[in-house]
Amino acid sequence: MKKRIYKLAGVVIGLALTSVIIIGSFIIIEGKKTYTEEVDYLIVLGARLYGDVPSPSLLERLKVAHTYLEEHEDAKVVVSGGQGSNELVSEAYAMRKYLVDNGISEDRIILEDRSTSTFENLSYSLDKIRETDEREGLKILIASNSYHIFRSKLIAGRLGAEAYGLPAPIPQSVIIKSYAREYLAVIKSLIFDR
């Protein structure tokens, strides 16, 4: 009986390690790919605010989005994120303010301020885009921290979008925590985000 338990435990541990390696590889590989060509829309995914100030993770997302928008003046941007319980404004509002304060015209910015998860960020953002743009085959670029790109593209694909990634650096203080949480979030998305 003990041998069976040890064998089963070995199989379970082996499967868990295999999944960590496979999913981790996808997360890392997708987080290194940067798409710099012209797209129709850039979606900046929200992250925590401190009151009304972007967290270091959100600030990195905004920096890469700003650079892209300066270099691609025809692209519009959806800033996506609702208001958390400790936030004074929605993440989308704070992102719009950052972009406008840094020279991006407000008429290029679409506000999506209801979402509370990555799935909702992308679903609601794509809905906002489709409300005003009926063209087929729109190219979407997703700005987020590098650990988040694989899952974001996976969800966007399931929602019918041709999506690419614009990875932002991960603040040093949250690298390990971010990758560990993302591994679990990918598994959740594979099962539930449809």
N, C-alpha and C positions, 0 to 999 in steps of 0.2 A: 504493500500500500504506500509506504514512504517513497519507494522508487518512482511510482506513478506520479506522486505529488511533486517530487523533484523534477521529473521529466516535464510535467505540465508547466511548472514554474519556469523551467529553462526555455520552453517554447514561448511562453508569454513574454518573458524578458527579451528573448531574441526578436520577436515580432515588434515589441516596443522600440528596441534599439534600431531596427531596420526602418521603422516609420520615422523615427527622429532623423536618421541619416537622409532618407529620401525627401521628406518634407523640408528639412533644414536646407538641403541642397537647392531645392526649388526656390526657397525664400532668398537664399544668398545669391543665386545666379540671376534671378529676376531683379533683385535689388541693385545689381551692378549694371544693368542695361539702361542706357539713357537714350531716349528717342528725341532727336532734335529737329526733325522735319516739321513742316507745316501741318497743323491740325485745325479742325473747325472750332473745337472747344477744349479748354483746359478746365478740369475740375480740381479744386484744391480741397482736400479732405480736412475736416476740422479736427482739432485736438484741444486739450485743456487750456482754459484761460485762468489767470490769477486775477480775479475781479474782472477787469476788462483788458488785461494785458496778456498777450500771447505767451504761452509757456515756451521754453527753449525748443521743444519738438515742433510746435506750431510755427515758431519763428523761422526755423530751418525750411519748412514747407513753403512759407511765404517768400523767403529769399529766392529759392529756385523758381517759384512761379513768377515772381517779379522779373527776374532775368529773362525767362522765356518770353513773357509778354512784351518786354522792351524790344526783343529781337524779332518777334513775330507780331507785328502791329495789327494784322487782320484777325487774329484769334480773339474770341470772347472767352470770358472766364466765369465759371460758377464757383462761388465760395459757399461751402456746404458745412453746416453744423448748427445744431440747436443750442439752447441755453441750459447749462447744468445748474444744479442746485446751489453751487457756490460761485456762480458766475454772474456778473452784473449785467451783461449783455449776451446776445447769442454769439457763438463762435463766428458765424457768418458775418455779423455786423462788425466784429473786431477785425476780421480779415479784410473786409471791404475798406474799412478806415485805414488800415495799414497800406493797402495798395493805392488808394487815392492819395494819401499823404506822401506816397513815394512816386507820384507822377502818372499813375495809370488812370485813364479817363473813366469816370463813373459810368458812362454809357456803354462800356465794354463789360461791365460787371453785372452778373445775375446773382441774386441773393436767394439761397435755400436755407431757411433758418428753423426747420422743424425736426431734422434728423437727430437720432440719438445713438446710431450705430453705423458701422461701415456699410452694411447692407442698405440701410435707409439713406445714408449719404448719397450712394450711387443711384438707388432707385428714384428718390425724389429729385436729384439733380438731372437725371435723364428725362424725367417727366417735365421738368422746367424747360429743358432744351426742346423737347418734342412739342411743347405748347406753342412755340414760336417758329420752329424750323422743321418743316415737313420733308426735307431732303432725305433721300435714302443714303446709306453708307457713310454717315458722318464719322469722321475720325475724332476720337476722344483721347486726350492725354490726362493722366491722373497724377497729380503732385501729392506725394506723401513721403514719409521717411522710408528709407530703403527696405527695412524689414517688412513693410506694409504693402509693397508693390505687388507681390505675387498674389496675395489674397484679393486685393482690390481689383486686379485684372481678371481674376477668376470670377468674381461676383459680377463685374461689368459684362463679361462674356455671357454669363447666364442670363443677364438682363437684355441681351441682344445688341450690345455695343461693340464696335471695333475699338478696343482700348489699348493704349500704350502707357508706359510708365515714365515718370519724371522723378527719379529718386532724390530725396534730400538726405543730408547727413543725419545720423542719430547722435544726439547729445551724449557725450561720454558717460555721464552719470546714470543713464538708463539703458545702456546697450544690452547687458545680460538679461535684465528684466524684460526688455522689449522682445528679444528673440524667444525667450521662454513663453511669454504670454502669446506671442504670435503663433508658435507651434500649436498650442491648444486652440487658438482661434481658427486656424486653418482647418483643423479636424471638425470643429463645430460648423464651419461654413460648408465643408464638404457634405455634411449630413443634413443641415437644416436650411441653409440659404439657397432658396430656389426661386 
